[in-house]
Amino acid sequence: QVQLVESGGGLVQPGGSLRLSCAASGNIFRLSAMGWYRQAPGNERELVATITSGGGTVNYADSVKGRFTISRDNPKNTMYLQMNSLKPEDTAVYYCNLKYLTLEYWGQGTQVTVSS
């Protein structure tokens, strides 16, 4: 089956930056829409950003517009989330999501903590 592995999370000060990566196995990555989701303690999992298979269309949650950038490198089977101007409310576990036809896969998540 497809495996998704997130990396790049950590502890950062408010106003700082982090770059998350999602590495995918298999050969369907380039055909798949991808997304980043996050879940903070006590909250529902929420959509952060999505990107189409070719990277031509991106969408962002209002809370991250202008601060986060989603991208992908299909030859590397990798998706990224560049997070700038981080706020404490960005603290969450960030999950990678892949959708291909009727299939959906999730990574294990990577913790992002924004705190002074």
C-alpha positions, 0 to 999 in steps of 0.5 A: 500500500501507499505510505506517507511519511511527514517530517520537519516538525518541531518547536519554533518561536512565534514569527518563525518558520518551518518547512514540512515534507511528506514523502510518498511511496509508490507510483500514484503520487504524481496522479494524486491530489494532496493536502495538509491537515492539522489537529490541535488538542481538543479540536477536529482535524482541519484542512490546511491546504490542498494541491492538485496532482500537477501542482497547478491549483492550490487552496488554503484555509483562511487562517493560513493564507498569506503565511503558508505555501503548499508545493510538490515535487512529483519526480521526488514523490514529495509534498511540502508545506512552507510555514512562515510567520507562525503563530501559537494557534498553528500548534498542532499535529500536521498530517499528509493526505493523498487522494487517488480515485477512490483511494485515500491515505494518511501519514502518521503526522508530525508535531509543530509547536509554536511557543515562546 
